[in-house]
């Protein structure tokens, strides 16, 4: 009987199939990393007063990351639980991004509060999905747990005080730059690991 990993709930063969399936779409993670990095850099250099530009940048990021997450959910070998996380996270990101586009031309004062609420919801859902996803994969589990906790803390702070979004724009910029670099490196690591699995098969 095949051994099942108590953390992931997958057999060794299932884990290999999952990695191989993710590796086929490694370029999606690369694209997401590049978009994340670019948005983070723009947020770092965009004054906090430019709420319209900030709203558009975050909307673009949420829409792109949402679409990519949904596409990754259709990948071959993805376990049911992970597939559901991809779909749920992608749908939430896509919805929030489209809503942000919808409200981007509101009055700057009102837009700041809306931005705070939207970003807070995004942080909270991302944190929950990161923590759940940490139990479904061995790769990057520590990073996923750390990211999940940071997302949750940021989400709670913004829900309590949406007007703090001005400060979080800079924090989000730094965070997205780090996350983008991590995603770019991870995309090549996943591709490399898949090649080793294929060579050993």
N, C-alpha and C positions, 0 to 999 in steps of 0.2 A: 504493500500500500504506500502510495506516495506521501512523503512528509509534507505537512502544511505549516507554513510560517505562522506562528500565533499572532504576530503583529499585523501582517497583511492579509491573512486568511487565504493565501494563494500557495499552490504547490510550486516547486522549483520550475517545472515546465511552463506553468501559467505565468510565472514571473518573467521567464525568458521570452515568452510570446508577447507579453505586455511591453517589455523593453524594445523588442523587435518592431512591434506595431508603432510605438511612439517614435522610434528612430526613423521610420519611413517619412514621418512628418516633422523631422528635426528642423527643417527650414522655417516652419511656422513659429517655433520658439525663437529662432534667430530673428525673424521679422518683428515679432512682438518685442524682443529685446532692443532692437534698433529704434522702434517707435517709442518705447518706454524711455530710452536714453535721450532721444531728441526732445520729447515733451518735458522731461526733467530739466534739461539744459535751458529750454525756453522759460520754464517756470522760475528758474534761478535768476535769470536776467530780466524778467518782466516785472516792473514795479507792481506792488500789491494793489495800487489804485486802478490798474488796467483790468478791471473785473471782466469786461466783455472778452478780452483776449484770453484771460485765464479760463473763463467758462468754455470758450471754443476749444482751447487746447485740451482741457480735461474731457470734454465731450468727445473729441476725436479719439483720445486714448481709450475711453470707456467703450466706444463703439468698436474700435479695432480689436481691443482685447476680448470683448464679448464675442465677436464673430469668430476669432481664432480659437477661443475656448470651445465654442460649439462645434467647430470643424474638428478639433482634436477629440471631441467626444465620439465622433464617428470612426475613430481610428481602429484598426484591426487589433484584436487581442486586449483591448482595454476592458478591465473588470467592470461588472455592472455598477458597483458602488462608485468607482472613480468616474465612469461614464456619466452617471447621474450628477456628480459634482461639477463636471465640465459643463453639462447642459444648464444646470441651475445657475452656476456662476456666470456663464456666458449670457444667459437670458437677463439676469439682473444688471450686468454691466451694460448690455445693449440698451435696455429700457432706460436706465439712468442717463446714459449718454444721449439718447434721443430726447429725453425730457430736458436735459441741459441745453441742447440746441434750441428747443422750443422756448425756453425762458431766457435765452442769452441777451435779448434786447430789452429786458426789463430795466426799470430805474436802478442805477448803480447801488443805491442804499438797499433796496429790496433784493437785488441780485446777490449781494454779499451774504445775506441771510439764507437765501435759497441754495447758494453754493455750499455754505456750511452744512446745511441739512443733507444735500445730495451726497457730498463727500463723506459725511458721517455714516449714512446708510451704506455707502460703498465700502467704507472701512470695516463696519460691523459684519457685513455679509462676507467680505473677503477674509476677515479674521476667523470666522466660524468655519468657512470652507477650507482654509489653510490648516486649521487644527484637526478637522475631520480627515482631510487628505493626508495628514502626517502619519496616520495609522494605516494608510493603504499603500505606502511605498517606502522602501528602505532608503532609496536615494534622496539625499537632501532632507532627511527627516528633522534634523536639528534646526536647519534653516527654516523649514516650514513652521515648526512650533514657535520659534522666535518671531517670525514674521506675523503669525497669527495673533500672538500676544500684543505685539506693537500695533497691529491694525485695530484690535479691540479697544485698547487704551485710547488710541487716537479718535476712534468713533465715539466713545463715551464722552470724551472731553468736548468734541464738536457738538454733540447733541445737547449737552448742558449749556454750552456757550457757542452758538453758530457764528457769532461775530469774531471768534478767534481765528476765522479762516484766513485772515491776512497773514498771521504768523505761520499757519499750517501750509500756506502756499510755498514758503521757503523750505519748510520741513519736507513737504511733499516733493519739491524739486530735488532735494538731496536724496530722498528715499527712492525716487524713480530713477535717478542716475545710478545708484547702487544696484537697484533691482534690475535695471536694463543691462548693466555689465554682467550681473549674475546670470541672467537669462541667456545672454550671448555666449558666455563661457559654457553654460549648461548644455546648450544646443550642440556644441562640438563634442562635449563629453559624452552625451547620449549617443551621438553618431559613432564615436570611437568605441564605446562599449558594445554597441550592436554589431560592429564589424568583428570584434573579438568573439562574440557569441556565435556569429555566423561561421567564423573560421574554425571554432571548436566543435561545431555540429557535424 
